[in-house]
Amino acid sequence: MDPYGDHGRKILSPLDKVQVEKTKIVIPVKAEIESDITRDNKVVESNFEAAPSLVDHLTDLRKQLVKSAAVFLFFLITVFSSINLWFPYITRGHELIILGPLEVVKFYMSISTALALGLSIPFLCHFLWQFVKPGLNERESRFLSMYSPVMLLLFLIGVSFGYFIVNPLSYKFLVSLGAVNFNVMVSAQEYISFLLMTTMPIGILFELPIVAMFLAAIGLLTAESMKKVRKWSYLAIAIISALITPPDFVSQLIVLIPMALLYEASIFIVLYTERRNAVVN
């Protein structure tokens, strides 16, 4: 028998067995760690690919702006081509004069732009909603989807209030005041500027309840805080009314009264919203 015959066999000492066991344990652990890292990298890459980039946002914004401009131009051309149908409702039979050939163009373009903007508002709101909807959370998205029609309705009510009440009363008052000592001749451009001044800003101010509801929904406004600053709010409303209306007390008072009523209505709306949220929670 060859005394060196066992040299070809693999004989492991107790220390070698411990090292082999450690190696067997380390290899699966390393493989598991590498697989976890690979899986995490894939998740990060997928999330990165799923998240829209700045270019995607700008592209979407450009699309919505192009559609908005197209709708506005469509209504502008339509209104301008049919200006004779709208003209009696704008002038209301008042005798207007023009002070130059270009004033006719300015007058027609002012009327057409204002009417086209008013007709385009529902479409512009829809395009704006399509752009901002992906970036809103569920609460904000639900709020805007529910109250967008109400916002449009309040704006139309405000414009109608200015057109049927504020504008005729203030115009008649100012013209009669000037007729005492002057021969009153109103130019077309001055008339349309006065008409826009007494309609469009009032429509924007009538959005006060919706703004209050939105601030209350996100927790920035409470009914108690609105009650505490009621006097200062009335002062701010009076200043705003003086800025957006003609410089006569009648027009300012006509706008101030409904704005104060809207502020009080906003307090009750915010209070109702708080109570509803408390019941839900």
C-alpha positions as CSV (number, residue, x, y, z in Angstrom):
1,M,0.0,0.0,0.0
2,D,1.2,3.4,-1.0
3,P,1.7,5.6,2.1
4,Y,1.1,8.7,0.0
5,G,-2.0,7.4,-1.7
6,D,-4.4,9.6,0.3
7,H,-2.7,12.7,-0.9
8,G,-5.0,12.9,-3.9
9,R,-8.1,13.1,-1.8
10,K,-9.5,16.3,-0.5
11,I,-9.2,16.1,3.3
12,L,-10.8,19.1,5.2
13,S,-9.8,20.1,8.6
14,P,-12.3,21.5,11.1
15,L,-11.0,25.0,10.3
16,D,-11.5,24.4,6.6
17,K,-15.0,23.2,7.2
18,V,-15.9,26.5,9.0
19,Q,-14.5,28.6,6.1
20,V,-16.4,26.6,3.6
21,E,-19.6,27.0,5.6
22,K,-19.0,30.8,5.8
23,T,-18.4,30.9,2.1
24,K,-21.7,29.1,1.4
25,I,-23.5,31.5,3.7
26,V,-21.9,34.7,2.2
27,I,-22.5,33.8,-1.4
28,P,-26.4,33.6,-1.1
29,V,-26.4,36.8,1.0
30,K,-24.4,38.7,-1.6
31,A,-26.7,37.3,-4.4
32,E,-29.7,38.4,-2.4
33,I,-28.3,41.9,-1.8
34,E,-27.4,42.3,-5.5
35,S,-30.9,41.2,-6.5
36,D,-32.5,43.7,-4.1
37,I,-30.3,46.5,-5.5
38,T,-31.2,45.5,-9.0
39,R,-34.9,45.5,-8.2
40,D,-34.7,48.9,-6.4
41,N,-32.8,50.4,-9.4
42,K,-35.5,49.1,-11.7
43,V,-38.2,50.6,-9.5
44,V,-36.4,53.9,-9.4
45,E,-36.0,53.8,-13.2
46,S,-39.6,53.0,-13.8
47,N,-40.7,55.8,-11.4
48,F,-38.4,58.2,-13.2
49,E,-39.8,57.2,-16.5
50,A,-43.4,57.4,-15.3
51,A,-42.9,60.9,-13.8
52,P,-43.5,63.6,-16.4
53,S,-40.5,65.8,-17.1
54,L,-40.4,69.6,-17.5
55,V,-40.5,69.2,-21.2
56,D,-43.7,67.2,-21.0
57,H,-45.3,69.9,-18.8
58,L,-44.2,72.6,-21.2
59,T,-45.5,70.6,-24.2
60,D,-48.9,70.1,-22.5
61,L,-49.0,73.8,-21.6
62,R,-48.3,74.8,-25.2
63,K,-51.1,72.5,-26.4
64,Q,-53.6,74.1,-24.0
65,L,-52.5,77.6,-24.9
66,V,-52.8,76.9,-28.6
67,K,-56.3,75.5,-28.2
68,S,-57.2,78.5,-26.0
69,A,-55.9,80.9,-28.6
70,A,-57.7,79.1,-31.4
71,V,-61.1,79.2,-29.5
72,F,-60.6,82.9,-28.7
73,L,-59.7,83.8,-32.3
74,F,-62.8,81.9,-33.5
75,F,-65.1,83.8,-31.2
76,L,-63.3,87.1,-32.0
77,I,-63.8,86.7,-35.7
78,T,-67.4,85.5,-35.3
79,V,-68.3,88.5,-33.0
80,F,-66.5,91.0,-35.2
81,S,-68.2,89.8,-38.4
82,S,-71.6,90.1,-36.7
83,I,-71.0,93.3,-34.8
84,N,-74.1,94.9,-36.2
85,L,-76.2,92.3,-34.3
86,W,-74.5,93.2,-31.0
87,F,-74.2,96.9,-31.5
88,P,-77.7,97.9,-30.2
89,Y,-77.2,95.9,-27.0
90,I,-73.9,97.6,-26.4
91,T,-74.9,101.2,-27.0
92,R,-78.4,101.0,-25.7
93,G,-79.6,103.8,-27.9
94,H,-77.1,106.3,-26.6
95,E,-75.8,108.9,-29.1
96,L,-72.0,108.4,-29.4
97,I,-69.5,110.4,-31.4
98,I,-66.1,109.4,-32.8
99,L,-63.1,111.7,-32.7
100,G,-61.2,110.1,-35.5
101,P,-61.2,107.3,-38.1
102,L,-59.1,105.0,-35.9
103,E,-61.6,105.3,-33.0
104,V,-64.1,103.2,-34.9
105,V,-61.7,100.4,-35.2
106,K,-60.8,100.7,-31.5
107,F,-64.4,100.7,-30.5
108,Y,-65.3,97.6,-32.6
109,M,-62.2,95.7,-31.4
110,S,-62.9,96.5,-27.8
111,I,-66.4,95.2,-28.1
112,S,-65.3,92.1,-30.0
113,T,-62.5,91.3,-27.6
114,A,-64.7,91.6,-24.5
115,L,-67.5,89.5,-26.0
116,A,-65.1,86.9,-27.4
117,L,-63.4,86.7,-24.0
118,G,-66.8,86.2,-22.3
119,L,-67.8,83.5,-24.7
120,S,-64.4,81.8,-24.4
121,I,-64.4,81.6,-20.6
122,P,-66.0,78.1,-20.4
123,F,-63.6,76.7,-22.9
124,L,-60.6,78.4,-21.3
125,C,-61.5,77.1,-17.9
126,H,-61.8,73.6,-19.4
127,F,-58.4,73.8,-21.0
128,L,-56.9,75.1,-17.8
129,W,-58.5,72.3,-15.9
130,Q,-56.9,69.7,-18.2
131,F,-53.5,71.2,-17.6
132,V,-53.6,71.5,-13.8
133,K,-55.5,68.3,-13.1
134,P,-52.5,65.9,-13.1
135,G,-50.7,68.0,-10.5
136,L,-53.6,68.3,-8.1
137,N,-54.3,65.9,-5.2
138,E,-57.7,64.2,-4.9
139,R,-59.2,66.8,-2.6
140,E,-58.2,69.8,-4.8
141,S,-59.3,68.0,-8.0
142,R,-62.7,67.2,-6.5
143,F,-63.2,70.8,-5.4
144,L,-62.4,72.3,-8.8
145,S,-64.5,69.7,-10.7
146,M,-67.5,70.4,-8.5
147,Y,-67.3,74.2,-8.3
148,S,-66.0,75.2,-11.7
149,P,-69.6,75.6,-13.1
150,V,-70.5,77.7,-10.0
151,M,-67.5,79.9,-10.7
152,L,-68.6,80.5,-14.2
153,L,-72.2,81.2,-13.0
154,L,-71.0,83.7,-10.4
155,F,-68.9,85.5,-12.9
156,L,-71.9,85.8,-15.3
157,I,-74.1,87.0,-12.5
158,G,-71.5,89.7,-11.6
159,V,-71.2,90.8,-15.2
160,S,-75.0,90.9,-15.6
161,F,-75.3,92.9,-12.3
162,G,-72.9,95.4,-13.7
163,Y,-74.5,95.6,-17.1
164,F,-78.2,95.9,-16.0
165,I,-77.8,97.8,-12.7
166,V,-74.4,99.5,-12.1
167,N,-73.7,100.7,-15.6
168,P,-77.1,102.4,-16.4
169,L,-77.5,104.0,-13.0
170,S,-73.9,105.4,-12.9
171,Y,-74.0,106.5,-16.5
172,K,-77.3,108.3,-16.1
173,F,-76.1,109.9,-12.9
174,L,-72.8,111.2,-14.3
175,V,-74.4,112.4,-17.6
176,S,-77.1,114.3,-15.8
177,L,-74.5,115.8,-13.4
178,G,-72.5,117.0,-16.4
179,A,-75.5,118.3,-18.3
180,V,-76.1,120.9,-15.6
181,N,-73.2,123.1,-16.8
182,F,-72.0,121.4,-20.0
183,N,-73.1,120.1,-23.3
184,V,-72.4,116.4,-22.9
185,M,-71.0,114.5,-25.8
186,V,-69.8,111.0,-25.1
187,S,-67.2,109.4,-27.4
188,A,-67.5,105.8,-28.5
189,Q,-64.1,104.9,-26.9
190,E,-65.0,106.6,-23.6
191,Y,-68.3,104.8,-23.5
192,I,-66.9,101.3,-24.1
193,S,-64.2,101.9,-21.5
194,F,-66.9,102.9,-19.0
195,L,-69.0,99.9,-19.9
196,L,-66.1,97.5,-19.4
197,M,-65.1,99.2,-16.1
198,T,-68.6,98.7,-14.7
199,T,-69.0,95.0,-15.7
200,M,-65.9,92.9,-15.9
201,P,-64.3,93.7,-12.5
202,I,-67.6,93.2,-10.8
203,G,-67.8,89.7,-12.3
204,I,-64.4,88.9,-10.8
205,L,-65.4,90.2,-7.4
206,F,-68.5,88.0,-7.4
207,E,-66.0,85.0,-7.2
208,L,-65.5,85.8,-3.5
209,P,-67.5,82.9,-2.1
210,I,-65.7,80.4,-4.2
211,V,-62.3,81.8,-3.2
212,A,-63.4,81.6,0.5
213,M,-64.6,78.0,0.1
214,F,-61.3,76.9,-1.5
215,L,-59.2,78.6,1.2
216,A,-61.4,76.9,3.8
217,A,-61.1,73.5,2.1
218,I,-57.3,73.6,2.3
219,G,-57.3,74.9,5.8
220,L,-56.1,78.5,5.2
221,L,-59.3,80.2,6.2
222,T,-61.9,79.7,9.0
223,A,-65.2,81.3,9.7
224,E,-63.9,82.6,13.0
225,S,-61.0,84.4,11.4
226,M,-63.3,86.0,8.8
227,K,-65.5,87.3,11.7
228,K,-62.5,88.8,13.5
229,V,-61.3,90.7,10.4
230,R,-64.9,91.7,9.3
231,K,-64.3,95.5,9.8
232,W,-61.0,95.5,7.9
233,S,-62.5,93.4,5.2
234,Y,-65.3,95.9,4.7
235,L,-62.7,98.6,4.5
236,A,-60.8,96.6,1.8
237,I,-64.1,96.0,-0.1
238,A,-64.9,99.7,0.0
239,I,-61.4,100.6,-1.4
240,I,-61.7,98.0,-4.1
241,S,-65.2,99.2,-5.0
242,A,-63.9,102.7,-5.3
243,L,-61.0,101.6,-7.6
244,I,-63.1,99.5,-10.0
245,T,-66.1,101.8,-10.3
246,P,-66.5,105.4,-11.7
247,P,-65.6,108.2,-9.3
248,D,-69.2,108.7,-8.0
249,F,-70.7,107.8,-4.7
250,V,-73.8,106.1,-6.3
251,S,-71.7,103.5,-8.3
252,Q,-69.5,102.8,-5.3
253,L,-72.4,102.3,-3.0
254,I,-74.2,100.0,-5.6
255,V,-71.1,97.8,-5.7
256,L,-70.3,97.9,-2.0
257,I,-73.7,96.6,-0.8
258,P,-73.7,93.3,-2.8
259,M,-70.0,92.8,-2.0
260,A,-70.7,93.1,1.7
261,L,-73.6,90.7,1.4
262,L,-71.3,88.3,-0.5
263,Y,-68.7,88.5,2.3
264,E,-71.4,87.6,4.9
265,A,-72.5,84.7,2.7
266,S,-68.9,83.6,2.4
267,I,-68.8,83.3,6.2
268,F,-71.8,81.1,6.4
269,I,-70.5,79.0,3.5
270,V,-67.1,78.5,5.2
271,L,-68.9,77.7,8.5
272,Y,-71.0,75.1,6.7
273,T,-67.9,73.6,5.1
274,E,-66.2,73.3,8.5
275,R,-69.2,71.6,10.0
276,R,-69.4,69.1,7.1
277,N,-65.7,68.3,7.3
278,A,-66.1,67.8,11.1
279,V,-68.9,65.3,10.5
280,V,-67.0,63.4,7.8
281,N,-63.8,63.2,10.0
